[in-house]
Each structure stands twice: as C-alpha cells, then as structure tokens.
Amino acid sequence: MTDASKAPAAEPSLDLPLFYREPHPLNGIHHADWRLKDGDLGFAADTAFSPIVVAELAAAARCYPVVFSAGEVAQPIAILGLEQRNLFVTNGRWAEDAYVPAYVRRYPFGFIATVNPSGFALAIDAASDRVVTAGEEGRALFEEGRPTPLTQEAMAFCNAFQAEADATLAFAAALREQDLLIDRRADATLPDGRQLGLDGFQVIDTERFAKLDDAVVLDWHRNGWLALAHFHLASLERFGALLTRQGAAQPEPATSSKKA
C-alpha cells in the first residue's frame, strides 16, 4: 500500500455512455442498407471499469471488485484494471476465465431515450468498426423495411438490460436511503515500483450494514438486496487478485517524442 498523496488516481467517473461515439436510433428507412460484421472486444481494451446491473452482480463479483459510483446514482461498477487499461482484454479477446459484463456484450447496440420520458429506441453506434453503411459485408439490420432476426435479438437483449437497469436503480436508491455507502480509495505499489491509485468510488460500510433495523433486513431479504450487498462485500477481496493480474501484465509500450 502507498501514501495516497503520492499515487496517481484513476477515477471511475461514469461519464456514460461508455464506448458510444455516434449512436443512431435505428429505423428501417434511414438504415435500410446498414449491416453488422463480426468483430472482437478490442473497443473495451482501454477502459478500467464497466457498469453492471443487479442480475449479474453475483457473476461479476466472482471475477472483479464490484464498487459503486460516487455520484447521485450509486451505479454498480466492475473494476477491470487499476489504470486506464482493461486487464481482461488481450488482442480483442476477453479472458476465458472471466465474466463479460452485459454492458460490453450489447455493444454496438444500445437504447436512446426518446421524447417520451419513459420511452427508449434501439440505437447502434455508427462509429463502431463493425458497422457497415453500404455494401454486402456483414449481416443486414433490416430487410424490406423490417428488423432482421439480428436486430430483433438486439432489441430483446437491450429490453432485458433496461429492465435490470431499473431494478439496479431501486437497489441503489435503497443503499442511499439507508446511508450505507462511504468513500474509498485503493492504492498499491506494483513489483516494478509503479504506484497506482483508484479513486472516486464507494463501498458499503460494514458497521452501518450490520446495524440495519430488523424490518429493513426483512424487506431487503424479500427484495434480494441482502444477497446483493453480501456479493459486493465479498467481491472487495478481488482487489488482491486484480493487483496480481496488474503486476503480471505486460507494461504498456512507452512512446517517445524524439524523432529518429
């Protein structure tokens, strides 16, 4: 562990949406010729965290430290690295022994809020290198103005994700209501002497958690929130494994400003 004043901090501030640069709401007229080709997960190689939803918290907790964003909404986050690097992606492939968050799996699709406050439209990131706007490469998104099975599957996945996002908001609100979250910072020194820091996240305070009223405990048990809290607390032990993975990872190639 290091002195917090000396360690450079990598802050998991959720300036969502991650990955998306040019999201387009899809429709059969304007995107009639658009297609999607196969690709890998290289787009996630430079992000040190991923949002997760409550349905996957248990799976994520077995592989990563799961913490909460320090903003108004306590968004659960899977920590993927201790600097701006995803330690679980190599050459576009996710580590076979690690869970891939749903937020990553749905890309380049996603939902965009519509004029209707409770409405969403299926969108695709036009900036993704998998998106083809002309030609025959890849699979069609629409045929005769209608969504193909590919687009229908994307819609179903995003619908399920959105439902879980709503459930996640409810859990986050309950944490805030009980004032259970406290600020935390992780600092470490790698075997090569580099100092790393992770800032801007929160965790459940175990003392406050243990003092919850019986009525709250019963309500949380019925809602499944007690289990979620325990998964989160157990996941914090994964910081040690993450540090080991960070130390074993090949360092980023150094760039030089000198001209040959």
Residue pairs with C-beta under 8 A, 6 or more apart in sequence:
1 187
1 188
1 189
2 187
2 188
2 189
2 195
2 197
3 187
4 185
4 187
4 197
6 195
7 187
7 188
7 195
7 196
7 197
8 195
8 196
8 197
9 185
9 197
9 198
9 199
9 200
10 48
10 81
10 82
10 83
10 84
10 196
10 197
10 198
10 199
11 198
11 199
11 200
12 48
12 49
12 67
12 69
12 77
12 79
12 198
12 200
12 201
13 69
13 71
13 200
14 51
14 69
14 71
14 75
14 77
16 51
17 23
17 110
18 47
18 50
18 51
18 103
19 43
19 44
19 47
19 107
19 108
19 125
20 107
20 108
20 110
20 125
20 127
21 125
21 127
22 125
22 126
22 127
23 110
23 112
23 123
23 124
23 125
23 126
24 30
24 31
24 123
24 124
24 125
24 126
25 112
25 114
25 121
25 122
25 123
26 34
26 121
26 122
26 123
26 124
26 141
26 151
28 142
28 145
28 146
28 147
29 145
31 124
31 141
31 142
32 142
32 145
33 133
33 134
34 124
34 131
34 132
34 133
34 140
34 141
34 142
35 131
35 132
35 135
35 136
35 137
35 138
35 139
35 140
35 141
36 108
36 124
36 130
36 131
36 132
36 138
36 139
36 141
36 150
37 130
37 132
37 137
37 138
37 139
38 130
38 138
39 92
39 128
39 129
39 130
40 91
40 92
40 93
41 89
41 92
41 93
41 94
41 100
41 104
42 89
42 91
42 92
43 107
43 128
44 50
44 86
44 89
44 94
44 104
44 107
45 85
45 86
45 89
45 92
46 84
46 85
46 86
47 80
47 84
47 86
48 79
48 80
48 81
48 82
48 83
48 84
48 85
48 86
48 198
49 77
49 78
49 79
49 80
49 81
50 77
50 78
50 80
50 101
50 103
50 104
51 75
51 76
51 77
51 78
51 101
51 103
52 60
52 66
52 76
52 77
52 78
52 101
52 102
52 103
53 76
53 102
53 103
53 161
53 164
53 165
53 167
53 168
54 76
54 164
54 167
54 168
54 171
54 224
54 228
55 102
55 164
55 167
56 99
56 101
56 102
56 164
57 66
57 76
57 228
57 231
57 232
58 227
58 228
58 231
59 99
60 66
60 78
60 99
60 101
60 235
61 231
61 232
61 234
61 235
61 238
62 99
62 235
63 78
63 88
63 97
63 98
63 99
63 238
64 78
64 79
64 80
64 98
64 99
64 235
64 238
64 242
65 78
65 79
65 235
65 236
65 238
65 239
65 242
66 76
66 77
66 78
66 79
66 231
66 232
66 235
66 236
67 76
67 77
67 79
67 184
67 201
67 202
67 203
67 232
67 236
68 74
68 75
68 76
68 77
68 172
68 175
68 181
68 201
68 202
68 203
68 232
69 75
69 77
69 200
69 201
69 202
70 183
70 200
70 201
70 202
73 169
73 172
74 172
74 175
74 176
74 181
74 202
75 168
75 172
76 168
76 171
76 172
76 232
77 201
78 101
79 198
79 201
79 238
79 239
79 242
80 86
80 87
80 88
81 87
81 242
81 246
82 186
82 188
82 196
82 197
82 198
82 242
82 243
82 246
83 196
83 246
85 249
85 252
87 242
87 245
87 246
87 249
88 94
88 95
88 98
89 95
94 100
94 104
102 157
102 161
102 164
103 161
105 157
106 154
106 157
106 158
106 161
107 125
107 128
108 124
108 125
108 128
108 130
108 131
109 122
109 123
109 124
109 154
109 157
109 158
110 122
110 123
110 124
110 125
110 158
111 120
111 121
111 122
111 123
111 158
111 161
111 162
112 120
112 121
112 123
113 119
113 120
114 120
114 121
120 158
120 162
122 151
122 154
122 155
122 158
124 131
124 141
125 131
126 133
130 138
132 138
139 148
139 150
140 148
140 150
141 147
141 148
141 150
141 151
142 148
142 151
147 155
170 223
171 223
171 225
171 228
174 220
174 223
174 225
175 181
175 204
175 229
178 208
178 212
178 216
179 208
180 204
180 205
180 208
180 209
180 229
181 202
181 203
181 204
181 205
182 202
182 203
182 204
182 205
183 201
183 202
184 201
184 202
184 203
185 197
185 198
185 199
185 201
186 197
186 198
186 239
187 195
187 196
187 197
187 198
188 195
188 196
188 197
188 243
188 246
189 195
189 196
190 196
190 243
190 246
190 247
191 247
192 247
192 251
196 246
203 232
203 233
203 236
204 229
204 232
204 233
206 233
209 229
209 233
212 220
217 226
220 226
220 229
